[in-house]
Amino acid sequence: MRFPDSARLFLVVFLLLASLTPFTRAQAPADGPQVALQPLAQQVRQIESALSYLGQPLAESDVRRINAAIGFEDESAAVAGLERVLDQSVLLN
């Protein structure tokens, strides 16, 4: 059975965003970074690659903001920067 391209795009994006569920703020401790930067950055890169592969790449400004956030020395600031970029694409909270 073959699905239309839009259905496949929705499914891939949904599954990738669902994989970020363990990194939500509600599960984070109050002190220190809410999640470890390295696994979150890896997930963000996977989302970025999947969207590019599907022909719906992130805006260039978002890619620059992601790169800048990953480069922050403060892990909490980096995680917050990545969350800000991703939050604008959230369908449900």
BELZI-V971247 format. One record per pair of residues at least 24 apart in sequence whose ideal C-beta (glycine too) atoms are under 10 Angstrom apart, sorted by the first residue. I is the first residue (numbers start at 1). J is the second residue. Records with the same first field share a line. If there is no record, write none. Layout:
I=J  J
This chain:
5=54  55
6=54
8=54
9=50  51  54  55  56
10=54
12=47  50  51  53  54  56
13=47  50  51  54  56  89  91
14=91
15=50
16=43  44  46  47  48  49  50  51
17=43  47  86  89  90  91  92
19=43  46  47
20=44  46  47  83  86  90
23=79  82  83  86
24=83  93
25=79  83  93
28=79
31=76
32=75  76
33=74  75  76  77  78  79  80
34=75  76  79  80  83
35=75  76  79  82  83
36=75  79
37=69  70  72  74  75  76  77  78  79  81  82
38=70  75  78
40=69  70  75  78  79  82  83  86
41=66  69  70  78  79  82
43=82  86
44=69  70  82  83  85  86
45=70
47=86  89
51=89
58=85  86  89
59=85  88
61=85
62=86  88  89
